[in-house]
Amino acid sequence: MTNKQFDFSGEQLRRSHFHPRQASFNIREAWSAWNGYKFADSYYDAEYEYFCVRNTCGTYDICPMQKYNIKGRDAEVMLNRMVTRDITKSKVNRVSYVVWCTDEGRLIDDGTIFKLADDEFMLVCGSPCTAWLKKSAYGFKDVTVTDVSDKIAALALQGPTSCTVLRKMGLDGITKVKPFNIHYFQFLGESLMVSRTGFSGDLGYELWVKPEHALELWDALYAAGADYGIHPFGEAATNMARIEAGFIMPGFEFNEALKTVHFEHDQTPFELNLGWLVDFGKRHFNGRSALLQEQKRGPRYTLTKLDIEGNKTAGGSFLYGNKQCSLEIGYVTSAMWSPAVKANIALAMIKTEHLGDDIWAEIYYEKELRQYSKIARCKVKDKPFWTPARARANPPLDH
């Protein structure tokens, strides 16, 4: 059975193209599932893996991500109608972060669009989007949508030593690749696509190769990174890094609109502070009318970054406009104690009308099997908690 086995629960999960190498690192057998793939929650220890990303470099398997090839004369027009951002402004070999919505302006998903040629694009997203893409392509004569998720092996390399490792691996010219740019290198006589993208908020790259060369790519990467602290990291460390960077994640900051049951238990781009991705200067796109109305009246909630006093994390906490906890104004979506920032941080949805109020978090925590609670003051932060200059430096500094 090629690339398929049964996991311990009896469910059939596919194995990533990198799984034979990853399995040897996963000494705790800490696996879960993502889009039908067996996927690592952690390999050794989540905090250790997090520090690899922040201090050296780590690899994150993105084979389970959904990848779609959209090709044809009408490909750009079709995609531009589907997403809220104007992608006609993007040049070839550029990557654009995008979101797409229902006609009611509710967020379906976010992702990245790789412009491979004037008439060819690759959309990468976290959840399957085949049906929506085909609906979006309806009526366009020259556009094809192909799911290539299993035909591309993809690996993220993130952290301050990532550029140095790629250079040592033989990717001459990697220092010239700017953020959100794509460059092609030769690897084993084949084309290796490298994009300066990632989900860590740090210096990082994503490598895209044919599946048959996945293990050879892994071996070359780890041989080059042996002296630079390279180590795989799983979902737990990824979640820590993205909270520090202020990045949203489905299931935490937003629910995908096509999967929600209750009215308005999903979100809009404006509620998620992604209004900069909504371009009303372009022609019609899905959700335009509803989003234009929301821009005029303002969003009901606003995603907000919080610095919370103390060291008890506020995951799942309610937020109040007074210390007496009588005025509920929002809730925490993601929270952590940040080792890099040395602060108790959180992302939260707050009712927009109360953004200027005092904000207090009601935190429940356990200590030696006993339950406690506390009320902690919160400070609103305008910028991401972790924004190192090296993430944008061009060329990156040698580490």
C-alpha positions in Angstrom: 0.0 0.0 0.0 1.9 3.0 -1.3 2.3 5.9 1.2 -0.6 4.6 3.3 -0.7 2.8 6.6 -3.1 2.4 9.5 -2.4 4.4 12.6 -2.9 3.0 16.1 -6.6 4.2 16.2 -7.5 2.2 13.1 -7.9 5.2 10.9 -6.2 5.3 7.6 -3.7 8.2 7.3 -1.4 9.0 4.5 2.3 9.3 5.1 4.1 12.5 4.1 6.8 12.3 1.5 9.2 13.1 4.4 7.7 10.7 6.9 10.6 8.1 6.8 13.0 10.7 8.1 10.5 12.5 10.4 9.5 9.2 12.1 13.1 8.7 13.4 12.9 12.1 15.2 9.5 11.6 16.7 10.7 9.7 19.8 7.4 10.4 21.7 5.2 9.2 18.8 3.3 12.5 19.2 1.2 12.3 16.0 -2.1 13.7 14.9 -3.9 14.2 11.6 -4.1 17.0 9.1 -6.0 16.7 5.8 -5.7 13.0 5.9 -1.9 13.0 6.6 -0.2 11.7 9.7 1.2 14.8 11.2 3.5 15.6 14.1 2.3 17.6 17.1 5.9 17.5 18.3 9.0 15.5 17.9 10.9 15.8 21.1 9.6 18.7 23.1 7.5 21.6 21.9 9.6 24.3 23.7 12.9 22.8 22.5 11.6 22.9 18.9 10.3 26.5 19.4 13.8 27.6 20.5 15.3 25.9 17.4 13.1 28.1 15.3 13.9 31.3 17.3 17.7 30.6 17.7 18.9 28.3 15.0 16.5 26.7 12.4 13.9 24.0 12.0 11.9 22.2 9.4 8.1 22.0 9.3 6.3 19.6 7.0 3.8 21.4 4.8 3.0 18.4 2.5 -0.5 18.2 4.1 -1.3 21.8 2.9 -3.7 22.0 0.0 -2.1 23.0 -3.3 -4.0 23.9 -6.5 -2.7 24.7 -9.9 -4.9 27.3 -11.6 -3.9 27.8 -15.3 -5.2 29.4 -18.4 -5.9 32.8 -20.0 -8.7 33.5 -17.5 -6.8 32.2 -14.4 -5.8 35.6 -13.1 -9.3 37.2 -13.7 -11.0 34.2 -12.0 -8.7 34.3 -8.9 -9.0 38.1 -8.7 -12.8 37.8 -8.6 -12.5 35.1 -5.9 -10.1 36.8 -3.4 -10.4 40.3 -1.9 -6.9 41.5 -2.8 -6.0 42.8 -6.2 -3.6 40.1 -7.4 -3.2 41.7 -10.9 -0.7 44.0 -9.2 1.5 40.9 -8.4 4.5 40.1 -10.7 5.6 36.7 -11.9 7.6 34.8 -9.2 5.9 36.7 -6.4 3.8 35.3 -3.5 0.7 37.1 -2.3 -1.2 36.5 1.0 -4.9 36.5 0.3 -8.3 35.7 1.8 -11.6 34.8 0.2 -15.2 35.2 1.4 -18.8 34.3 0.9 -21.2 36.8 -0.6 -22.0 37.8 3.0 -18.4 38.8 3.5 -17.6 36.0 5.9 -14.1 34.5 5.7 -13.9 31.1 4.0 -10.1 30.7 4.3 -6.7 32.4 3.9 -3.8 31.3 1.9 -1.0 32.3 -0.5 -1.1 32.7 -4.3 2.1 31.9 -6.2 2.3 33.7 -9.5 4.3 31.2 -11.6 3.6 32.8 -15.0 1.2 35.3 -16.5 -1.4 32.5 -17.0 -0.4 30.1 -14.2 -0.8 30.3 -10.4 -0.6 28.0 -7.4 -3.0 28.5 -4.5 -1.8 27.1 -1.1 -4.2 26.9 1.8 -4.8 24.9 5.0 -8.1 23.2 4.1 -9.5 21.6 1.0 -11.0 24.2 -1.4 -11.7 22.2 -4.6 -15.4 22.8 -4.6 -15.2 26.5 -4.0 -12.5 26.9 -6.7 -14.6 25.1 -9.2 -17.6 27.2 -8.4 -15.4 30.3 -8.8 -14.2 29.1 -12.2 -17.7 28.6 -13.5 -18.4 30.8 -16.5 -14.7 31.4 -17.4 -13.8 29.7 -20.7 -10.0 29.3 -20.4 -9.1 28.2 -16.8 -8.4 24.8 -15.3 -8.2 24.0 -11.6 -6.0 21.0 -10.7 -5.5 19.6 -7.2 -1.7 19.0 -7.0 -1.5 18.5 -3.2 0.0 15.0 -3.4 2.2 15.8 -6.4 4.4 18.4 -4.6 6.6 17.7 -1.6 6.9 20.9 0.5 9.1 21.7 3.5 9.4 24.9 5.4 12.8 25.9 6.8 12.5 28.6 9.4 14.8 30.5 11.8 17.9 32.8 11.8 20.3 30.2 10.4 18.0 29.1 7.6 19.6 31.2 4.8 23.1 30.1 5.9 22.0 26.4 5.7 20.6 26.8 2.2 23.7 28.6 1.1 25.9 25.8 2.5 23.6 23.3 0.7 24.7 24.8 -2.5 21.8 27.2 -3.3 24.0 30.0 -4.7 22.0 33.2 -4.9 19.7 32.4 -2.0 20.8 35.6 -0.3 19.2 37.6 -3.1 15.7 36.1 -2.6 13.5 38.9 -1.1 10.5 38.3 1.2 7.6 36.9 -0.7 9.7 36.2 -3.8 10.2 32.9 -5.6 13.5 31.6 -7.0 14.4 28.4 -8.8 17.5 26.3 -8.2 18.9 23.1 -9.6 18.7 20.1 -7.3 19.6 16.6 -8.6 19.1 17.8 -12.2 15.6 19.0 -11.4 14.0 22.3 -10.5 13.7 23.2 -6.8 11.4 26.1 -6.1 12.2 28.1 -3.1 10.0 30.9 -1.7 10.9 33.3 1.1 7.7 32.6 3.0 6.7 31.0 6.2 4.5 31.0 9.3 7.0 31.7 12.0 7.4 35.5 11.8 11.1 35.0 11.4 13.6 34.6 8.6 12.5 31.5 6.7 11.9 29.8 3.4 9.6 27.1 1.9 11.1 24.5 -0.4 8.9 22.8 -3.2 10.2 19.7 -5.0 8.9 16.6 -6.7 8.0 13.8 -4.3 10.6 11.4 -5.6 13.3 13.8 -4.5 11.8 14.5 -1.0 14.1 12.3 1.0 17.2 13.4 -0.9 16.2 17.0 -0.2 15.8 16.2 3.5 19.2 14.5 3.7 21.0 17.4 1.8 19.3 19.9 4.1 20.2 18.1 7.3 23.7 17.5 6.2 24.2 21.2 5.5 22.4 22.2 8.8 24.3 19.7 11.1 26.4 22.5 12.5 23.6 25.1 12.6 21.1 23.5 15.0 18.6 22.2 12.4 15.7 20.1 13.9 12.1 19.4 12.9 9.3 21.2 14.7 5.7 20.2 14.9 2.3 21.9 15.3 2.8 22.9 19.0 5.9 24.9 18.3 4.4 26.4 15.1 1.5 27.6 17.2 3.8 29.3 19.6 5.8 31.1 16.9 2.7 32.3 15.0 1.1 33.7 18.1 4.2 35.8 18.8 4.1 37.0 15.1 0.4 37.8 15.4 -0.7 35.4 12.7 -4.2 34.0 12.6 -5.0 30.3 12.5 -8.3 28.6 11.7 -9.9 27.0 14.7 -8.5 29.7 16.9 -8.9 33.2 15.5 -11.5 32.3 12.9 -13.9 29.6 11.8 -14.1 28.8 8.1 -17.5 30.2 7.0 -18.5 27.2 5.0 -18.2 25.0 8.1 -20.0 27.0 10.8 -23.5 26.3 11.9 -24.5 29.2 14.2 -25.1 32.6 12.6 -22.0 34.9 12.7 -19.8 32.3 14.5 -17.4 33.0 11.6 -15.5 36.2 11.0 -14.8 38.9 8.4 -11.5 40.3 7.2 -12.2 43.5 9.0 -12.8 41.7 12.3 -9.5 39.9 11.9 -7.6 43.2 11.2 -7.1 42.1 7.6 -8.8 45.1 6.0 -5.6 45.9 4.2 -6.3 42.8 2.1 -9.7 44.2 0.9 -9.3 46.3 -2.3 -12.4 48.1 -3.2 -10.5 49.8 -6.1 -10.7 46.7 -8.2 -13.8 45.2 -10.0 -16.3 42.9 -8.4 -15.2 40.2 -6.0 -17.0 37.8 -3.7 -18.4 39.6 -0.7 -17.6 43.1 -2.0 -21.0 44.6 -1.3 -21.2 43.2 2.3 -17.7 44.2 3.1 -18.2 47.7 1.8 -21.2 48.0 4.2 -19.1 46.7 7.0 -16.3 49.1 6.3 -18.8 52.0 6.6 -20.3 50.9 9.9 -17.2 49.2 11.4 -16.7 45.6 12.5 -18.5 44.2 15.5 -15.3 42.7 16.8 -11.7 43.5 16.3 -8.8 41.0 16.7 -6.5 42.6 19.3 -3.0 41.8 20.6 -2.7 41.8 24.4 0.1 41.9 26.9 -1.4 40.5 30.1 0.1 41.0 33.6 1.5 38.0 35.4 2.5 34.7 34.0 -0.7 32.7 34.0 -1.8 32.2 30.4 -5.2 33.4 29.4 -6.3 30.7 27.0 -10.1 30.7 26.6 -10.6 33.6 29.0 -13.4 36.0 28.9 -12.5 39.7 28.8 -14.2 42.5 30.7 -14.3 46.3 30.6 -13.9 46.5 34.4 -12.2 44.8 37.2 -15.5 43.7 38.7 -16.1 41.5 35.6 -19.6 42.9 35.1 -19.1 44.2 31.5 -18.1 41.4 29.1 -16.4 42.8 26.1 -14.7 39.9 24.4 -12.7 36.6 24.6 -9.2 35.3 24.1 -8.6 33.2 21.0 -4.9 32.2 21.6 -2.5 32.7 24.5 0.9 31.8 25.7 3.9 32.7 27.9 6.4 34.0 25.3 9.9 32.8 26.0 11.3 35.3 23.4 9.4 38.3 24.5 9.4 37.4 28.2 5.7 38.3 28.4 2.2 36.8 28.9 0.7 37.4 25.5 -2.6 36.8 23.8 -4.7 37.4 20.7 -8.3 38.3 21.4 -11.6 39.2 19.8 -12.9 42.4 21.5 -16.1 44.3 20.7 -14.9 47.2 18.7 -16.9 49.8 20.7 -14.9 48.8 23.8 -11.4 48.9 22.4 -10.7 52.1 24.3 -11.9 50.7 27.7 -9.8 49.1 30.4 -9.4 45.4 29.6 -9.3 42.7 32.3 -8.9 39.0 31.7 -10.6 36.4 34.0 -8.0 33.6 34.1 -8.5 30.1 35.5 -5.5 27.9 36.1 -4.5 24.8 38.0 -1.8 24.5 40.6 -1.0 21.1 42.2 -4.4 19.7 41.2 -6.2 22.7 42.7 -8.2 25.2 40.7 -7.6 28.9 41.0 -8.7 32.1 39.3 -7.4 35.6 39.0 -8.2 38.9 37.3 -5.4 40.3 35.3 -5.0 43.7 33.6 -4.4 43.7 29.8 -2.6 46.2 27.6 -3.3 46.5 24.0 -0.3 46.2 21.7 -0.3 47.7 18.2 2.6 45.7 16.7 3.3 42.0 16.6 5.1 40.7 19.7 8.0 39.2 17.6 9.2 41.2 14.6 13.0 40.7 14.2 14.7 42.8 11.5 16.3 39.7 10.1 12.9 38.5 8.8 12.9 41.4 6.3 16.6 42.0 5.9 17.9 41.7 2.3 20.3 40.1 2.1 19.9 38.2 5.4 22.7 38.4 7.8 25.0 35.4 8.1 24.4 33.4 11.3 
